[in-house]
Amino acid sequence: MERLNGYLKIRQAAEFLGVSPNTLRNWGKENKIPEFRHPLNNYRLYRRSDLEGVLRRIKRLGTAKDERQRRQKAEH
């Protein structure tokens, strides 16, 4: 199956995020990321824009964590 306009299959989405397909399945079950289903074969599909949003959130969290660690080191 080819990419559907702006959607990725689970393996492609997992590679895009750098996680395993099982992690992505769990995030979907926990409503941490929106999942869509292909109307003909019921494959899980993920919008590329949603995946990009996840990467931005991860980056922001990492940046905030790094800043907290720098402040803690400076205080000691």
N, C-alpha and C positions, 0 to 999 in steps of 0.2 A: 504494500500500500504506500502510496506517495504521501508527502505532506499535504495536508489540507490547508488552504490559505490561512496562515497564521497559527496553525495547530501542529503539535508534535505528538508522536506516539510516546508511550512510556519510556522506552529505552532511549530514544532521542532526548526526551525531556530530562531524564536522569543524567545523561552525559552532559547536557547543557549546564545542569546545576552542580555536577560533580558528586552526586550521591547515587546510591543503588536504586534500582527499580522498586525494591521492597520498601525502602525509606519513603519513596514517593507515594506508594500505595498507602502506607500508614498515614502520611500527611493528608492524603485525600480523605481517608476514613475519619480523621480527626478534624476535618474541615479547616486545615491549615493552608490548603491550596485548592482552588476550584478545579474540579474534574468534569470533563464532558465525555459523552459516549458517542462513538461513531454509530450512525443510525442503521447501518447494514450489518456490521460485525460486532458491535458492542465494545470495541477496543476503547481503552481509556485514552483520552486526548487532553492535551494541556495547551492553553493559549500561550504563545510566546511572550506576549506582553505581561501576563501573570508571572511567568518564570523570571522575566527581567525585573519585575517588582520584588520578587523573593530575593534575588541577588542584591538589589539595592538595600533591602532591609538587613540582610546579612552583613553587608559592608558597613552600614551605619552602626549596627550593634558592635561589630569588631572595632570600629574607630572609637566608639564610646568606651568600650572596655579598655582599649589601649590607653586612652586618656586618663581613666580612673587609676590604672596601674602606675602611670607616670606621676600622678598627684600623690599617690600613696608612698612611692619611693622618695619623692621630694620632701614629704613630711617627716620621714624617718631619718 
